[in-house]
Every structure is written in structure tokens, then in C-alpha cells.
């Protein structure tokens, strides 16, 4: 299974590099586009990692509509009771 995963990853990287090298836009435009997309992905990941989830009671108190409800209480490891 690990060999299949390694082979799949290897062919994905080769295909990605070949597609990037033979793209119809210039190298500078391609690098700028990739840099922009990478920056957006990193920022989204950092936002998700840094912010705790909003509980429905807090959202209602702070002006939210409070429609988000969780089925069971205490299943989120980041929330404190």
C-alpha cells in the first residue's frame, strides 16, 4: 500500500511540474499566480488553526443568528467547559 501511495505521489508531482512548465502563459505570470494561490491557502490554514470554534450561545449574544447547533456537547477538543 505504501508503494502505491509513493508511486501515485511521484506521478502527481511529475504531472504537476510538466503542466506548469508547458502552461500557455509566461513563466512570470505562472509564478505570480502560484505564489498568490499559495499565499491564500497558507492564510486560510492559519486562520483555521488559530481561531476556536464559535459556540451558538456566543454567536447569539454577539449578534449572530444562532442557527448553528451542535448535536452533542463536549466533543470539540478546543472548547473549554
C-alpha positions as CSV (number, residue, x, y, z in Angstrom):
1,X,0.0,0.0,0.0
2,X,2.8,2.4,0.8
3,X,4.5,1.6,-2.5
4,X,1.2,2.5,-4.3
5,X,1.0,5.8,-2.4
6,X,4.6,6.7,-3.2
7,X,4.1,5.9,-6.9
8,X,0.9,7.9,-7.0
9,X,2.5,10.9,-5.4
10,X,5.5,10.7,-7.7
11,X,3.4,10.7,-10.8
12,X,1.3,13.5,-9.4
13,X,4.4,15.7,-8.9
14,X,5.7,14.8,-12.3
15,X,2.4,15.7,-13.9
16,X,2.1,18.9,-12.0
17,X,5.6,20.0,-12.9
18,X,5.1,19.1,-16.6
19,X,1.8,21.0,-16.6
20,X,3.4,24.0,-15.0
21,X,6.4,24.0,-17.4
22,X,4.2,23.7,-20.6
23,X,1.5,26.1,-19.5
24,X,0.3,28.6,-22.1
25,X,1.2,31.7,-20.0
26,X,4.6,33.2,-19.4
27,X,6.8,32.0,-16.5
28,X,6.5,35.2,-14.6
29,X,2.7,35.1,-14.8
30,X,2.6,31.5,-13.8
31,X,4.9,32.1,-10.8
32,X,2.8,35.1,-9.7
33,X,-0.4,33.0,-9.9
34,X,1.2,30.1,-7.9
35,X,2.6,32.5,-5.3
36,X,-0.8,34.2,-4.9
37,X,-2.7,30.9,-4.6
38,X,-0.1,29.5,-2.1
39,X,-0.4,32.7,0.0
40,X,-4.2,32.4,0.1
41,X,-4.0,28.7,1.1
42,X,-1.5,29.4,3.9
43,X,-3.6,32.3,5.2
44,X,-6.7,30.2,5.3
45,X,-4.9,27.4,7.0
46,X,-3.5,29.8,9.7
47,X,-6.9,31.3,10.2
48,X,-8.5,27.9,10.7
49,X,-5.7,26.8,13.1
50,X,-5.8,29.9,15.2
51,X,-9.5,30.5,15.8
52,X,-11.5,28.5,18.2
53,X,-15.0,27.4,17.0
54,X,-17.9,29.8,17.7
55,X,-20.4,28.3,20.1
56,X,-24.1,29.1,19.3
57,X,-24.7,30.9,22.6
58,X,-21.8,33.2,21.9
59,X,-23.0,33.9,18.3
60,X,-26.5,34.9,19.5
61,X,-25.0,37.2,22.2
62,X,-22.7,38.8,19.7
63,X,-25.3,39.4,17.0
64,X,-25.3,36.1,15.1
65,X,-28.5,34.3,14.2
66,X,-27.7,31.3,16.4
67,X,-28.8,28.7,13.8
68,X,-25.6,26.6,14.2
69,X,-26.3,23.9,16.7
70,X,-24.1,21.0,17.7
71,X,-25.6,17.6,18.3
72,X,-23.6,16.6,21.4
73,X,-21.9,18.7,23.9
74,X,-18.2,18.4,24.7
75,X,-17.0,16.6,21.6
76,X,-14.8,19.5,20.4
77,X,-11.4,19.3,21.9
78,X,-10.7,23.1,21.6
79,X,-13.8,24.2,23.5
80,X,-13.5,24.7,27.3
81,X,-16.2,23.9,29.8
